[in-house]
Amino acid sequence: MPRIRGASIEQHHERVWADLAAALRELMLEQDYDAITMGSIAARAGLARNTLYNYARDKSALVLALTERAARPTLDRVAAIAARAEVPAADRMGEIVEAVLDASTDQALQPMFRPGSGPLVDELPKGPGNPFAAVVAEVEGVVRAGVARGEFRDVGDVGLTVELLSGALRAGAERLGRDPSSYDATVRAARDTILAALLRPAPPGPP
């Protein structure tokens, strides 16, 4: 009979998921992602390998499940910011930038933003199945609202624009992975860069 980690089945499952996230995070600090196996994750988490398959059928499914769980608080935070339609789009975008970069410092999500995490990111599905797709959709909504109100310039292809700007956010997240002490400066630089790409240029002054 497997040992129950918690006072109830629900608490047990939460503890197991937390242990799995910690195991994957620790293993990624020690070796390349491709070298990590379901067996090594199970061993690090203190689980029987057969038990791990009750939580995910393979490593890709496990990464997706862990990322979805870790991303929920960020999605809720971004959605709440985006929903404040009375707030100027630039202010909301600035808050979203900080929310996303703050999430990148969360231990549960750090592996997704660490330099060299490409193989891990590639495990996530493209499109709506991606845990971060809802965040992207919220950002696109803020950009469209800003354009409609004349707060932002007409960027043309909103989806492409947001995709390009997400590169600035990822660069900021990777910077924080290398140097957590640069948080304030990194958030400020990312916010300034993204808003500079969206805001209408200031009208020329008098000659």
C-alpha positions, -999 to 999 in steps of 0.1 A, spaced: 0 0 0 17 33 -10 23 58 17 -2 87 17 14 121 17 -12 142 35 -43 140 56 -66 133 27 -64 120 -9 -66 155 -22 -37 167 0 -18 136 -11 -22 144 -48 -12 181 -41 19 169 -23 28 145 -51 25 172 -77 46 195 -56 73 168 -52 72 161 -90 77 198 -98 106 200 -73 121 168 -88 121 181 -124 135 215 -113 164 198 -94 172 174 -122 173 203 -148 200 220 -127 221 188 -129 217 176 -164 203 183 -199 165 180 -202 168 152 -228 188 131 -204 160 132 -178 137 101 -178 104 93 -161 124 69 -139 148 96 -127 119 119 -120 101 92 -100 132 84 -81 139 120 -72 103 126 -61 104 94 -40 78 76 -61 76 42 -76 79 45 -114 45 27 -118 29 53 -95 43 82 -116 24 68 -146 -8 74 -127 -1 111 -130 13 113 -166 17 88 -194 51 102 -204 75 130 -199 58 154 -223 24 149 -205 41 154 -172 57 187 -183 24 199 -197 5 190 -165 31 206 -142 32 238 -163 -6 241 -164 -8 238 -126 20 263 -121 7 288 -147 -29 290 -132 -21 318 -107 -4 339 -134 -33 335 -158 -57 345 -130 -36 376 -122 -32 386 -159 -69 381 -166 -78 403 -136 -55 430 -149 -68 428 -184 -104 429 -173 -101 464 -158 -113 481 -189 -115 515 -172 -77 515 -167 -56 529 -196 -42 501 -218 -6 512 -212 -10 509 -175 -26 475 -178 2 464 -202 28 476 -177 12 456 -149 10 425 -171 47 427 -179 55 428 -142 31 399 -135 47 377 -162 82 385 -151 73 379 -115 59 345 -125 92 337 -141 109 339 -107 85 313 -92 104 281 -86 76 261 -102 79 280 -135 116 288 -134 126 258 -156 105 271 -184 124 304 -185 159 293 -177 184 298 -205 187 266 -225 152 255 -217 143 251 -254 138 213 -253 115 217 -223 95 245 -240 92 224 -271 73 197 -251 44 221 -247 17 221 -275 14 250 -298 -19 270 -300 -48 268 -276 -34 237 -258 -4 257 -246 -8 267 -209 3 302 -217 -21 306 -247 -47 322 -224 -21 348 -212 -13 356 -248 -50 360 -256 -54 385 -227 -25 405 -239 -39 406 -274 -72 419 -260 -54 447 -242 -35 457 -273 -67 457 -294 -84 478 -268 -55 503 -268 -56 505 -306 -93 510 -307 -91 539 -282 -62 555 -299 -39 549 -269 -17 526 -290 -7 530 -326 -23 508 -353 1 478 -351 -16 459 -380 -12 423 -371 -19 421 -334 -11 385 -330 23 389 -347 30 420 -327 23 402 -294 44 373 -305 73 396 -312 69 414 -279 68 382 -261 104 378 -271 113 408 -250 95 392 -220 113 359 -225 147 378 -226 138 395 -194 128 362 -178 161 346 -188 180 376 -174 162 371 -141 172 335 -142 208 345 -144 206 374 -121 176 375 -97 189 407 -81 182 426 -114 144 422 -109 135 460 -107 158 470 -136 147 441 -158 110 448 -152 115 485 -160 135 478 -191 110 452 -204 80 476 -197 97 505 -214 107 484 -245 72 469 -249 53 502 -244 77 520 -268 67 496 -295 30 502 -288 25 538 -279 18 565 -305 48 587 -310 47 620 -293 36 649 -316 65 671 -327 71 701 -305 71 737 -318 99 746 -342 
